[in-house]
Amino acid sequence: MFRRACTLFSNTTASTVGRATQQPIISNTNNLNLSFNRSSLKMNNNQSYSKSMTMDNICPTVKTAQYAVRGELVIIAESLAKKLQEQQKNNTEKSLPFDEIVYCNIGNPQQLKQKPITYFRQVLSLCEYPGMLDSAHIDKIFPSDVITRARELLGSINFTTGAYSGSQGIAHVTKNVASFIESRDGHPSDPSDIFLTDGASVAVQRILRLLIRDRNDGILIPIPQYPLYSATIELYGGSQVGYELNEEKGWGLEIPELERSLKQSIDAGIQPRALVIINPGNPTGQSLDRANMEDIVRFCHQHRLVLLADEVYQENVYVKEKKPFVSFKKVVKDLGQEVEGLELVSFHSVSKGVVGECGKRGGYMELCNIDTAVKAEIYKLASIGLCPNVTGQLVVDLMVKPPVKGEPSYETYQKETETIYESVTCNPPEGAMYAFPQIRLPARAVEEAKRLGKAPDAFYCINLLEATGVCVVPGSGFGQKDGTFHFRTTFLPSEQAIEGVCTRIADFHSKFMAKYK
């Protein structure tokens, strides 16, 4: 059918053009008078080809941007993992002091054997292969609520995940996201303010692209912070304005520190444009209390800063009785006239929480009090990328509208999510998926690291990886107070596995400290 359509179109066009011009249509390129000398395309065999794209002439900010979470440590880890695979395949003598690499460097739950939610995968399987819905035995394979949900989602995407959606996302999904936000916050949410994206990272990058014009534009980011922010700010040619979290007070965010950082940047000729808040924190794992959030909102309103609320860990809160998750959208709306007009962009993702579908790349951002013309520019940026991936959008829909009590899949869903939570509730961090312990390194270790051209905590982490197979991220990749050293680790391995990881780290640490004492 496609070939026939092309043939008909070609014949019709040729006929129309021919009649209009009264000239024959030339279809043989041999009849064309080629004006260039073919010999000019031939290179002298004695000349070596000079690359057009080199490290000397690519965009300089690409070279200066750093992303520690997938940096040197991961490259070494992958090399060691390959060596382990070769040993097992060839049944050769063991040459490494461990049998596996444990990737604690990134919040990637399913890589560390977190099982996907059954309901999510069942619905997705029907959406990816809708032909199964026609099976006479479909009701014996899938629960009825799964079948109903799959039909509902397929109806919103013309019964295929292989076609582009709208650039802002599937309308059915943005409507459900808005309903989720309304239910969570007790305030209205407009689906037209929701933009679905390939994970929260794309949404963050899109907003930073709008805010940053040149080096004179600054973005306030926490220290320590998630390297997405520092890398993207550098990539877009802006300036990072760090404010330090107080480790002695549970990584607290203090308004005097924000004031100090703001003044310092203005004195340096940098115009602060936005404040980034990660709550619950990454890499520090702290959760903000309501009073602190209100102070932050007032600070942004006073200084006309756009508030960027990274809330992708909102389901990973382990002190709910003491500090239940509260969104910045709710705080802004509750404060009402006091902070009228404050511009807020909130981010969420399917990669974290109990969902843990990192590879599906689903996320969204909600715009609050954003100028209509600016919103149109955000839509334009979205349209340049055509649309977010459709499967990721469907996972967003499942995240914001999971099975409810009374539906066939509810009990299984509840059991699976509770099992996931039980594996982390014993850990000290208040939220997110990480711990950020401080390590006090001996002077000799610091000197050896400098001799090798490494950050001291990176030197420690490389030695840890090579001795134990545990891959973590040095604190220097997130930013930290001068003179302190840390590493970030996830606590996503199972409760049984995490005990082994902790034992390995403890054994290594005592030997490392003794070596460089």
C-alpha positions in Angstrom: 0.0 0.0 0.0 2.8 2.4 0.9 4.7 1.7 -2.4 1.4 2.2 -4.4 0.8 5.5 -2.7 4.3 6.7 -3.5 3.9 5.6 -7.1 0.6 7.4 -7.5 2.0 10.5 -5.8 5.1 10.4 -8.1 3.1 10.0 -11.3 0.6 12.7 -10.3 3.4 15.1 -9.4 5.3 14.5 -12.6 2.2 14.9 -14.8 1.3 18.1 -13.1 4.7 19.6 -13.2 5.2 18.5 -16.8 1.9 20.2 -17.9 2.7 23.3 -16.0 6.2 23.9 -17.4 5.7 22.3 -20.8 9.2 20.8 -20.2 10.2 17.2 -20.0 11.0 15.9 -16.6 14.7 14.9 -16.5 15.1 11.6 -14.6 18.5 10.6 -15.8 21.4 12.2 -14.0 23.7 11.4 -16.9 22.0 14.3 -18.8 23.0 16.8 -16.2 25.9 19.1 -16.9 28.1 18.6 -13.8 30.1 21.7 -13.2 32.6 20.4 -10.8 35.8 18.5 -11.5 35.5 15.0 -10.1 39.2 14.8 -9.7 39.0 17.6 -7.2 37.4 15.2 -4.8 40.3 12.8 -4.8 42.9 13.2 -2.1 46.6 12.9 -2.5 47.4 9.5 -1.2 50.4 10.9 0.5 48.3 13.3 2.7 46.8 12.1 6.0 43.2 13.1 6.6 42.9 15.9 9.1 39.9 15.6 11.4 37.4 18.4 11.3 36.2 17.8 14.8 38.9 17.7 17.5 39.3 18.4 21.2 40.7 21.8 20.2 37.7 22.9 18.3 34.6 21.3 20.0 32.4 23.4 22.2 34.5 24.2 25.3 31.7 23.9 27.8 31.2 20.2 26.7 34.8 19.6 27.9 34.5 21.5 31.1 31.1 19.9 32.2 31.5 17.0 34.6 29.1 14.3 35.6 30.5 12.4 38.5 27.8 9.8 38.9 28.9 8.1 35.6 32.5 9.2 35.6 35.9 7.5 36.1 34.7 5.2 38.9 32.0 3.6 36.6 34.5 3.2 33.8 36.8 1.3 36.1 33.8 -0.7 37.5 32.7 -1.7 34.0 36.2 -2.8 33.1 36.4 -5.0 36.3 32.9 -6.4 35.5 34.1 -7.4 32.0 37.2 -9.2 33.6 34.9 -11.1 36.0 32.7 -12.2 33.1 35.7 -13.4 31.1 36.9 -15.4 34.1 33.6 -17.1 34.5 33.2 -17.7 30.8 36.7 -19.2 30.4 36.7 -20.8 33.9 40.1 -19.2 34.5 41.8 -18.7 37.9 40.2 -16.0 40.0 42.3 -12.8 39.9 40.0 -10.3 41.7 39.2 -10.4 45.5 35.4 -10.3 44.8 32.8 -12.1 42.7 30.6 -9.2 41.5 30.4 -5.5 41.1 27.8 -3.8 43.3 26.8 -0.6 41.7 26.0 1.8 44.6 26.9 4.8 42.5 23.4 5.6 41.2 19.8 5.3 42.1 19.0 2.5 39.7 16.7 0.2 41.7 16.2 -2.6 39.2 19.9 -3.0 38.5 20.1 -3.9 42.1 17.4 -6.5 41.8 14.3 -4.5 42.8 11.4 -6.2 41.1 9.2 -4.2 38.8 5.6 -3.7 39.9 3.5 -6.5 38.4 0.5 -4.2 37.6 2.7 -1.8 35.7 4.4 -4.4 33.6 1.1 -6.2 32.9 -0.6 -3.1 31.6 2.5 -2.1 29.5 2.7 -5.6 28.0 -0.9 -5.2 26.6 -0.2 -1.7 25.4 3.0 -2.8 23.6 1.2 -5.8 22.0 -2.5 -4.9 21.9 -3.2 -8.0 19.8 -3.3 -10.0 23.0 -6.5 -8.2 24.0 -8.2 -10.2 21.2 -7.3 -13.5 22.7 -10.2 -15.6 23.8 -8.3 -16.4 27.0 -7.2 -12.9 27.9 -9.3 -12.9 31.1 -7.5 -16.0 32.3 -4.1 -14.4 31.8 -4.6 -10.8 33.2 -6.8 -9.4 35.9 -9.8 -7.5 34.7 -8.5 -4.1 35.9 -5.3 -4.6 33.9 -7.3 -5.3 30.8 -9.6 -2.2 31.4 -6.6 0.1 32.1 -4.7 -1.1 29.0 -7.8 -0.5 26.8 -8.2 3.0 28.3 -4.6 3.9 27.7 -4.6 2.5 24.2 -7.7 4.4 23.3 -5.8 7.6 24.3 -2.9 6.9 21.8 -4.8 5.5 18.8 -4.0 1.9 19.9 -0.2 2.1 19.3 2.8 3.1 21.3 4.8 3.5 18.0 3.4 6.8 17.0 4.4 10.3 18.1 2.3 11.8 20.8 1.7 15.6 21.3 4.9 17.5 22.2 3.5 18.3 25.6 2.5 14.7 26.2 -0.5 12.5 25.9 -3.5 14.6 27.0 -5.1 11.7 28.9 -1.9 11.4 31.0 -1.4 15.1 31.7 -5.0 15.1 33.0 -4.3 12.2 35.3 -1.1 13.9 36.5 -3.1 17.1 37.3 -5.6 15.0 39.3 -2.8 13.4 41.2 -1.3 16.8 42.1 -4.8 18.1 43.2 -5.3 15.1 45.4 -1.8 15.4 47.0 -1.8 19.1 47.6 -5.5 20.1 48.0 -5.1 22.8 45.3 -6.2 22.9 41.7 -3.8 21.8 38.9 -4.3 22.6 35.3 -3.3 19.9 32.8 -2.1 22.6 30.4 0.6 23.4 33.0 1.9 19.8 32.9 4.7 18.8 30.5 5.6 15.2 30.2 9.3 14.5 29.6 11.9 11.7 29.2 12.6 11.5 32.9 12.9 14.6 35.1 16.4 15.3 33.8 15.1 16.5 30.5 12.7 18.8 32.2 15.4 20.3 34.4 17.7 20.8 31.4 14.8 22.5 29.4 14.1 25.1 32.2 17.8 25.8 32.7 18.2 26.3 28.9 15.5 29.1 29.2 17.1 30.7 32.3 20.7 30.9 31.3 21.8 33.5 28.7 25.5 33.7 29.6 28.1 33.6 32.4 26.4 36.5 34.1 23.4 34.4 34.9 23.7 32.3 38.1 21.7 29.4 39.4 21.8 28.7 43.2 22.4 25.0 43.8 23.0 23.1 47.1 26.4 21.9 48.1 26.5 18.9 48.0 24.2 18.7 44.9 23.2 16.3 42.2 25.7 16.7 39.3 22.9 17.1 36.7 22.7 20.7 37.9 26.3 21.6 37.9 26.9 19.8 34.6 24.0 21.4 32.8 24.7 24.9 34.1 28.3 24.6 32.8 27.1 23.1 29.5 24.8 26.1 28.9 27.5 28.6 29.8 25.9 29.8 33.1 27.4 30.2 36.6 27.0 27.9 39.5 26.2 29.7 42.8 26.6 27.2 45.6 25.0 27.4 49.0 26.3 24.9 51.6 24.0 22.6 53.5 24.9 22.3 57.2 26.2 18.8 57.8 26.4 19.3 61.6 22.6 20.0 61.6 21.5 17.0 59.5 22.3 18.7 56.2 20.0 21.6 57.1 19.3 24.4 54.7 19.7 27.7 56.5 18.4 31.1 55.2 21.5 33.1 56.3 23.5 30.8 54.1 21.2 31.5 51.1 21.6 35.2 51.8 25.4 34.9 52.0 25.5 33.0 48.7 23.1 35.5 47.0 25.1 38.5 48.1 28.4 37.0 47.1 27.2 36.3 43.6 25.7 39.7 43.1 29.0 41.3 44.3 30.8 39.2 41.7 28.6 40.6 39.0 26.5 37.5 38.6 22.7 37.8 38.5 21.0 35.0 40.3 18.0 33.7 38.3 16.8 30.6 40.2 17.1 28.6 43.3 17.3 24.8 43.1 15.9 22.7 46.0 16.2 18.9 46.0 13.7 17.5 48.5 14.2 14.9 49.8 17.9 15.5 49.3 20.3 14.0 46.8 23.0 13.0 47.8 22.4 13.9 51.4 19.0 12.2 52.1 17.5 14.9 54.3 13.9 16.0 54.2 12.8 19.6 54.7 10.2 20.5 57.3 7.3 22.7 56.6 8.6 25.8 58.4 11.9 25.6 56.5 10.1 25.3 53.2 8.0 28.4 54.0 11.1 30.4 54.7 12.6 29.3 51.4 9.5 30.3 49.4 9.6 33.7 51.1 13.3 34.1 50.2 12.6 33.3 46.5 9.7 35.7 46.5 11.7 38.5 48.1 14.6 38.2 45.7 12.5 37.3 42.6 14.1 33.9 42.1 12.4 31.1 40.1 12.0 28.2 42.5 13.0 24.9 40.9 11.7 22.1 43.1 13.3 18.7 42.4 10.8 16.3 44.1 11.6 13.0 42.4 12.1 11.3 45.8 8.8 12.3 47.3 7.8 8.7 47.7 11.1 7.9 49.4 10.4 9.5 52.8 11.2 7.3 55.9 10.3 9.7 58.6 6.7 10.4 57.6 5.5 10.8 61.1 8.1 13.5 61.9 8.5 15.0 58.4 5.8 14.0 55.9 6.5 15.0 52.4 5.0 18.4 51.5 5.3 19.7 48.0 6.5 23.3 47.3 3.4 23.8 45.2 1.3 23.2 48.3 3.4 25.6 50.4 3.2 28.3 47.7 -0.5 28.0 47.4 -1.1 27.8 51.2 0.9 31.0 51.7 -1.4 32.7 49.1 -1.2 36.5 48.8 2.0 36.7 50.8 4.0 35.1 47.9 1.7 36.0 45.0 3.2 35.6 41.6 6.2 33.4 42.7 7.4 31.4 39.7 7.7 27.7 40.5 8.6 24.6 38.4 8.3 21.2 40.1 9.8 18.0 38.8 8.8 14.3 39.3 10.0 11.0 37.8 9.1 7.3 37.5 12.7 6.4 38.1 12.5 6.7 41.9 10.0 5.9 44.6 8.6 2.4 44.6 8.3 2.5 40.8 12.0 2.4 40.0 11.5 2.3 36.2 14.7 4.2 35.4 15.0 2.7 31.9 11.5 3.7 30.8 12.5 7.4 31.1 9.2 8.9 32.2 8.8 12.2 34.1 7.0 15.5 34.2 7.2 19.1 35.3 4.4 21.4 36.5 4.6 25.1 35.8 3.2 27.5 38.4 2.8 31.2 37.7 4.9 31.1 34.5 4.4 33.8 32.0 2.1 32.7 29.1 4.7 33.8 26.5 7.5 31.9 28.3 5.2 28.9 28.5 4.9 29.0 24.7 8.7 29.0 24.4 8.8 25.9 26.7 6.3 24.2 24.3 8.6 25.2 21.4 11.6 23.5 23.1 9.4 20.4 23.6 8.3 20.4 20.0 11.9 20.5 18.8 12.3 17.1 20.4 8.9 16.0 18.8 7.6 14.2 21.9 8.6 12.3 25.0 8.8 8.5 24.6 5.3 7.1 24.7 6.0 4.1 26.9 7.6 6.4 29.5 4.4 8.5 29.5 2.3 5.5 30.1 4.4 4.6 33.2 3.8 8.2 34.5 0.1 7.5 34.1 0.4 4.3 36.1 2.5 6.0 38.8 0.0 8.8 39.4 -3.0 6.5 39.2 -2.1 3.0 40.7 -4.7 0.3 41.6 -7.1 1.4 44.3 -8.8 -0.7 47.0 -11.5 -2.9 45.6 -9.7 -3.5 42.3 -8.3 -7.0 41.6 -4.7 -5.9 41.4 -4.7 -3.8 44.6 -3.6 -6.4 47.1 -0.6 -7.5 45.0 0.3 -3.9 44.4 0.2 -3.1 48.1 2.2 -6.2 49.0 4.9 -5.4 46.4 5.3 -1.7 47.4 5.4 -2.5 51.1 8.2 -5.1 50.5 10.2 -2.4 48.6 9.8 0.0 51.5 10.7 -2.6 54.2 14.2 -3.0 52.6 15.1 0.7 53.3 13.2 1.9 56.4 16.0 0.8 58.8 18.4 3.2 57.3 19.3 6.6 59.0 18.6 8.9 56.0 15.2 10.7 56.1 14.5 10.4 52.4 15.7 9.7 48.8 17.9 6.6 48.1 21.3 7.6 49.4 23.7 8.1 52.3 26.5 10.6 52.2 29.0 9.6 54.9 32.0 11.8 55.7 35.4 10.1 55.7 38.4 11.6 57.6 41.4 10.7 55.5 44.9 10.6 56.9 47.4 13.2 55.6 49.4 10.5 53.8 46.4 9.4 51.8 45.6 13.0 50.8 49.3 13.5 49.8 49.3 10.3 47.7 46.0 11.3 46.0 47.5 14.7 45.0 50.6 13.0 43.7 48.4 10.9 41.4 46.4 13.9 40.4 43.2 12.6 42.1 40.8 14.2 44.5 41.4 12.5 47.9 37.9 11.0 48.1 38.1 9.8 44.5 41.4 8.1 45.4 39.6 6.5 48.3 36.7 5.3 46.2 38.9 3.9 43.4 40.8 1.9 46.0 37.5 0.7 47.5 36.2 -0.4 44.2 39.4 -2.3 43.3 39.5 -4.0 46.7 35.8 -4.8 47.2 33.9 -4.5 43.9 31.6 -1.8 45.5 31.1 1.2 43.3 30.3 4.5 45.0 30.7 8.1 44.0 33.3 10.5 45.6 31.8 13.5 47.3 33.9 15.9 45.3 31.6 15.1 42.3 28.7 16.7 44.2 30.5 19.6 45.9 31.4 19.7 49.6 32.7 22.0 52.2 36.4 22.6 51.8 38.6 20.3 53.8 35.9 17.6 54.1 35.7 14.3 52.1 32.6 12.1 51.5 31.2 9.5 49.3 27.7 8.8 48.1 26.2 5.4 48.2 22.7 4.1 47.5 21.1 1.7 50.0 19.1 0.0 47.3 20.6 -3.5 47.5 18.4 -5.9 49.4 18.6 -6.0 53.2 20.7 -9.2 53.0 23.0 -7.8 50.3 23.5 -4.4 52.0 24.9 -6.2 55.1 27.6 -7.7 52.9 28.3 -4.4 51.2 28.6 -2.7 54.6 31.0 -5.4 55.8 33.2 -5.1 52.8 33.3 -1.3 53.1 34.1 -1.5 56.8 36.9 -4.1 56.3 38.4 -2.0 53.5 38.2 1.2 55.5 40.2 -0.2 58.4 42.9 -1.5 56.2 43.1 1.7 54.2 43.4 3.9 57.3 46.1 1.6 58.7 48.0 1.7 55.4 48.1 5.5 55.3 48.2 6.3 59.0 
